[in-house]
Amino acid sequence: MLDAYIIERIQREREREEARRRRVPLRIEKPPPSTREDRSESDPPERGSTVIDFHL
């Protein structure tokens, strides 16, 4: 007979394999290339600062 440890290990490996098969692969698409012609020359680039409060 197999030890309980070995049986649990086999079960965990099977569960991991099933979880891997069920995952849906992510598809990351590149954004379309931007051109400088999209922005008019009179509009300055958007810049600024943001305050982030990590103390919730």
C-alpha positions in Angstrom: 0.0 0.0 0.0 1.0 3.6 -0.6 1.6 5.9 2.3 -1.0 8.6 2.8 1.6 11.3 1.9 2.3 9.7 -1.5 -1.5 9.5 -2.2 -2.0 13.1 -1.3 0.9 14.2 -3.4 -0.4 12.3 -6.4 -3.8 13.9 -5.9 -2.3 17.4 -5.7 -0.3 16.9 -8.9 -3.4 15.8 -10.7 -5.4 18.8 -9.4 -2.6 21.2 -10.5 -2.5 19.6 -14.0 -6.3 20.0 -14.3 -6.1 23.6 -13.2 -3.5 24.3 -15.8 -5.6 22.8 -18.5 -8.7 24.8 -17.5 -6.9 28.2 -17.6 -7.6 30.5 -20.5 -4.5 32.0 -22.0 -4.4 35.8 -22.0 -4.2 37.6 -25.2 -2.5 40.9 -25.1 -2.9 43.1 -28.1 -0.5 45.8 -29.0 -2.1 49.3 -29.1 -2.2 50.9 -32.6 0.9 52.9 -33.3 0.3 56.6 -32.5 1.5 59.3 -34.7 2.4 62.9 -33.8 -0.1 64.1 -36.4 -2.9 63.0 -34.1 -2.1 65.8 -31.6 -2.2 69.4 -32.8 0.9 71.4 -32.2 -1.0 74.0 -30.0 -2.0 71.3 -27.4 0.8 70.8 -24.9 1.4 67.3 -23.8 -0.6 66.2 -20.7 1.6 66.2 -17.7 1.0 66.4 -14.0 1.3 64.7 -10.7 -0.9 62.3 -8.7 -1.0 61.9 -5.0 -1.6 58.3 -3.9 -2.7 57.7 -0.3 -1.7 54.2 0.8 -3.0 54.6 4.3 -6.6 53.3 4.0 
